[in-house]
Structures are given as structure tokens and as C-alpha cells.
Amino acid sequence: MISRFTNSETLRRTQLAHALFPLFLLLCIPATVVAAPGGAKLSGKVTLNGALAKPKALDLSKEPACTQMHVNNPLVSESLIVGPGNAVRNVVVYISAGAPYPGPVPSAPVLFDQHGCQYTTHVLAFRAGQEVKISNSDPFAHNIHPLARVNREWNKLQPAGTPPFAYSYENEEFIAVKCNIHPWMQGYFAVLRTPYFAVTGDDGSFSLGDLPPGRYTITAWHETLGTRSQEIEINSSGEPQTLNFTFTVKP
Ligand SMILES: [Cu+2]
């Protein structure tokens, strides 16, 4: 085989390749979120000030099969769920500023299922660029319609037995999700850049895992209560730190 390069050109290219090899190796190291030494675990709880009216049962009459499914367990609105000790469920708590390197987006999708005439996960948080896999487990059609404003808006009809489909959002956004067939179906996608987030469960608690030392803004978002943000300094003591959020019922 005849080289197209002269000997000196070949030598120069070989030297360049050797010089760049360590850089190439560096770029090949998988980027993972590794807690820096001296970091600390951050956790807390979200509670509500004030009394709430009992949630009303939803009107499912538009789909007789749904009415039938929920004769003994009526569906109620999930727009504000408060548990024992005034703990608030479905609050997204995340680092909104000061976050370390965002880290790689997980290759595994998050799942969002339509089942029993509702979204099985009311608030689903995932990463910008990560796939959300949407399925219909009901014996009738749904038409999912995430009302994105920053990202692209779309809707999709999924008749019974349709295979799941996946979609990923490019930009950070809290997106209301509705069904174009069943007006009571409501949910949210929380699309976040940071890998440091959590959604509160029944006890209102959250954990953001180990954070490297630094100054952060932590934001708590709720679909009807709004947002609250707090600054926190994670020092290098390694002592777990607590940050609580309190929302007040809007008059
Ligand atoms: Cu539906």
C-alpha cells in the first residue's frame, strides 16, 4: 500500500496522535455524578400551613367503564394531597442553582402509565434529554396531551392495546399533562437539567443525596401551591443537613 504522505508528514501526524492520546483517554472516562469528599446528605420535609377542604370525587360519567371501575374507590383530585402531620405529597424539590456538573442523562426511560382512568404517577420528574415511555394499560383509548410551552407541544391517541411510545424533552420545564378524552385526567412532567431532585411521597419527605460542599439554591415546586426557594451552604463536615419547606394555603 502506498502512503499518500511523505515520511515527515507521517512522523508529524504520529507525534500529534501521541500527544492527543492522553486527552482522548480523559474524554473516554464515563462522566458520573460522584459525591465529592467532604460532601453531605441533604434531606427535609414539605408541610402545609392551614386547613384543607376534603377533596371531592371526580365525575367520570363521560366514560362508563371508568365509573364502573371506581364504584367502590372513587377517584379524587390529586391537585393537593396532604397527609398526616400536614405533609404535602407530589412536591418536586431540586437544585435550581449552584448544582455541580449535571452528569450523564440516564439511558433508561422513566415510565408514565395510563391505568384505571388516571395517570398512575401524578407528578413524574425526569431529566431533560431522558426518555419518558408512555403506556396505556386500560381497555379503552386515551389521548395524552402534555401542554408544553417551552418544549414542543404534541398529543397522541393511544387506543387499547397500543404499544408504549417514548419521547424526550430538550428543555427544563414543568409541563401540565391532560387527556383529550377524559377531562378529569391531570398530571405533570417535571423536566429538569439537574440530577439532584426528588418528588415527595405521602410523608412529605425528600432526599437529594450527597452534595459536594458549596452554596446551592434549593427550590420546591407544587402544582397549586407554587414555588419556594431557599439558599443552603453545604460545608465540608460531612454532617447530614436538613432543609424544610412550608407552604401556606392560598386564601
Ligand atoms: Cu384518558
Residues whose N, C-alpha, C, O or C-beta is under 5 A from the ligand:
A	BS01	CU	A141 H142 N143 C179 I181 H182 M185
